[in-house]
Every structure is written in C-alpha cells, then in structure tokens.
Amino acid sequence: MPPKKATMSMEIPGRLIQRCCIWFSWKCGDVGKVTVNKLNVWFGRNAYSQATVYRWIQEFESGRVTLSDLQRSGKPKTARSEDKVQECKDVVN
C-alpha cells in the first residue's frame, strides 16, 4: 500500500513540516536523493526543490538544531505604514 500524501496543516506552516521531514529522513541515514524522492511522493507539486533539500541537509550536518527561519538583518519584506500609504497617494494624485 503506497504512503498517503501529506496534507498541510493550518496550525503548522508547510515549510516547517517539510523541514521536519528532511530532518527525520537525514537522521534515519537517508541520502539526499532519497529524501528528495520521499518529499515528492508526500508533498507532490508542493515539495521543496532538490537544491533546497540539499541545503537543509547541509545545515543539519553543520549542527543546526532549529527548523524555524533565522532572524535576518536588513530591510523587512514589507514596510507598510499609514505614512507611506499617504505618501504614495499624494504622489499619485
């Protein structure tokens, strides 16, 4: 009987589920290619790319112990504030 495809949980972001699967596969001694194939079966089109899987395996081999995103310095992804919104409206009008 083939394994069931993993479903994304609303409580846990899909990226964390996939990272956990990569970590577990790595801890079980699977090589990168096997892990990539497992993710493709479990997550289908939503699976991480081969490069991402190998990058995460490298992170775990280097001693990383967290699955969550690390803090990064620099510009935030979004910089929305009421002042900026008004600035844009003023430019357009």
C-alpha positions as YAML, in Angstrom:
chain: A
units: angstrom
residues:
- id: 1
  name: MET
  ca: [0.00, 0.00, 0.00]
- id: 2
  name: PRO
  ca: [1.59, 3.34, -1.04]
- id: 3
  name: PRO
  ca: [2.09, 6.00, 1.62]
- id: 4
  name: LYS
  ca: [-0.56, 8.68, 1.89]
- id: 5
  name: LYS
  ca: [0.31, 12.16, 0.69]
- id: 6
  name: ALA
  ca: [0.96, 14.62, 3.47]
- id: 7
  name: THR
  ca: [-1.55, 17.38, 3.92]
- id: 8
  name: MET
  ca: [-0.61, 20.85, 5.04]
- id: 9
  name: SER
  ca: [-1.88, 21.76, 8.48]
- id: 10
  name: MET
  ca: [-3.42, 25.14, 9.16]
- id: 11
  name: GLU
  ca: [-1.63, 25.30, 12.52]
- id: 12
  name: ILE
  ca: [1.86, 24.43, 11.26]
- id: 13
  name: PRO
  ca: [3.23, 26.12, 8.13]
- id: 14
  name: GLY
  ca: [4.02, 23.69, 5.31]
- id: 15
  name: ARG
  ca: [7.66, 24.73, 5.21]
- id: 16
  name: LEU
  ca: [8.14, 23.58, 8.81]
- id: 17
  name: ILE
  ca: [6.51, 20.23, 8.07]
- id: 18
  name: GLN
  ca: [8.83, 19.68, 5.11]
- id: 19
  name: ARG
  ca: [11.88, 20.72, 7.12]
- id: 20
  name: CYS
  ca: [10.88, 18.24, 9.81]
- id: 21
  name: CYS
  ca: [10.56, 15.50, 7.18]
- id: 22
  name: ILE
  ca: [14.02, 16.38, 5.83]
- id: 23
  name: TRP
  ca: [15.50, 16.27, 9.33]
- id: 24
  name: PHE
  ca: [13.85, 12.94, 10.10]
- id: 25
  name: SER
  ca: [14.98, 11.40, 6.82]
- id: 26
  name: TRP
  ca: [18.51, 12.70, 7.42]
- id: 27
  name: LYS
  ca: [18.55, 11.29, 10.99]
- id: 28
  name: CYS
  ca: [17.44, 7.91, 9.58]
- id: 29
  name: GLY
  ca: [20.53, 7.93, 7.36]
- id: 30
  name: ASP
  ca: [18.83, 8.61, 4.04]
- id: 31
  name: VAL
  ca: [20.95, 10.29, 1.37]
- id: 32
  name: GLY
  ca: [19.75, 13.50, -0.25]
- id: 33
  name: LYS
  ca: [18.30, 11.86, -3.35]
- id: 34
  name: VAL
  ca: [16.17, 9.51, -1.26]
- id: 35
  name: THR
  ca: [14.91, 12.44, 0.81]
- id: 36
  name: VAL
  ca: [14.02, 14.39, -2.35]
- id: 37
  name: ASN
  ca: [12.09, 11.39, -3.70]
- id: 38
  name: LYS
  ca: [10.20, 10.98, -0.41]
- id: 39
  name: LEU
  ca: [9.20, 14.64, -0.35]
- id: 40
  name: ASN
  ca: [8.00, 14.41, -3.95]
- id: 41
  name: VAL
  ca: [5.79, 11.46, -3.01]
- id: 42
  name: TRP
  ca: [4.50, 13.06, 0.17]
- id: 43
  name: PHE
  ca: [4.01, 16.66, -1.00]
- id: 44
  name: GLY
  ca: [3.71, 16.35, -4.77]
- id: 45
  name: ARG
  ca: [4.00, 19.69, -6.58]
- id: 46
  name: ASN
  ca: [4.41, 21.49, -3.25]
- id: 47
  name: ALA
  ca: [7.64, 19.64, -2.39]
- id: 48
  name: TYR
  ca: [10.86, 21.56, -1.83]
- id: 49
  name: SER
  ca: [13.29, 21.62, -4.75]
- id: 50
  name: GLN
  ca: [16.33, 19.35, -4.75]
- id: 51
  name: ALA
  ca: [18.60, 22.34, -4.07]
- id: 52
  name: THR
  ca: [16.55, 23.34, -1.02]
- id: 53
  name: VAL
  ca: [16.58, 19.80, 0.36]
- id: 54
  name: TYR
  ca: [20.36, 19.54, -0.04]
- id: 55
  name: ARG
  ca: [20.81, 22.98, 1.56]
- id: 56
  name: TRP
  ca: [18.77, 21.89, 4.60]
- id: 57
  name: ILE
  ca: [20.71, 18.62, 4.90]
- id: 58
  name: GLN
  ca: [23.92, 20.66, 4.84]
- id: 59
  name: GLU
  ca: [22.51, 22.90, 7.59]
- id: 60
  name: PHE
  ca: [21.72, 19.86, 9.78]
- id: 61
  name: GLU
  ca: [25.14, 18.34, 9.15]
- id: 62
  name: SER
  ca: [26.68, 21.66, 10.23]
- id: 63
  name: GLY
  ca: [24.89, 21.44, 13.56]
- id: 64
  name: ARG
  ca: [21.71, 23.43, 13.02]
- id: 65
  name: VAL
  ca: [19.07, 22.36, 15.52]
- id: 66
  name: THR
  ca: [16.13, 24.61, 14.65]
- id: 67
  name: LEU
  ca: [13.60, 24.26, 11.85]
- id: 68
  name: SER
  ca: [12.30, 27.82, 12.03]
- id: 69
  name: ASP
  ca: [13.59, 30.73, 9.99]
- id: 70
  name: LEU
  ca: [16.58, 32.53, 11.45]
- id: 71
  name: GLN
  ca: [16.45, 36.24, 12.18]
- id: 72
  name: ARG
  ca: [17.94, 38.32, 9.41]
- id: 73
  name: SER
  ca: [19.07, 41.90, 9.43]
- id: 74
  name: GLY
  ca: [18.20, 44.34, 6.73]
- id: 75
  name: LYS
  ca: [15.07, 45.60, 5.11]
- id: 76
  name: PRO
  ca: [11.84, 43.85, 6.13]
- id: 77
  name: LYS
  ca: [9.75, 42.12, 3.45]
- id: 78
  name: THR
  ca: [7.03, 44.70, 3.94]
- id: 79
  name: ALA
  ca: [7.32, 48.27, 5.07]
- id: 80
  name: ARG
  ca: [3.71, 49.37, 5.13]
- id: 81
  name: SER
  ca: [2.73, 52.22, 7.38]
- id: 82
  name: GLU
  ca: [0.00, 54.80, 7.18]
- id: 83
  name: ASP
  ca: [2.61, 57.47, 6.45]
- id: 84
  name: LYS
  ca: [3.93, 55.52, 3.45]
- id: 85
  name: VAL
  ca: [0.42, 54.83, 2.18]
- id: 86
  name: GLN
  ca: [-0.41, 58.55, 2.34]
- id: 87
  name: GLU
  ca: [2.90, 59.40, 0.64]
- id: 88
  name: CYS
  ca: [2.02, 57.12, -2.27]
- id: 89
  name: LYS
  ca: [-1.48, 58.56, -2.52]
- id: 90
  name: ASP
  ca: [-0.04, 62.07, -2.61]
- id: 91
  name: VAL
  ca: [2.34, 61.14, -5.43]
- id: 92
  name: VAL
  ca: [-0.43, 59.50, -7.49]
- id: 93
  name: ASN
  ca: [-2.87, 62.38, -7.00]
...
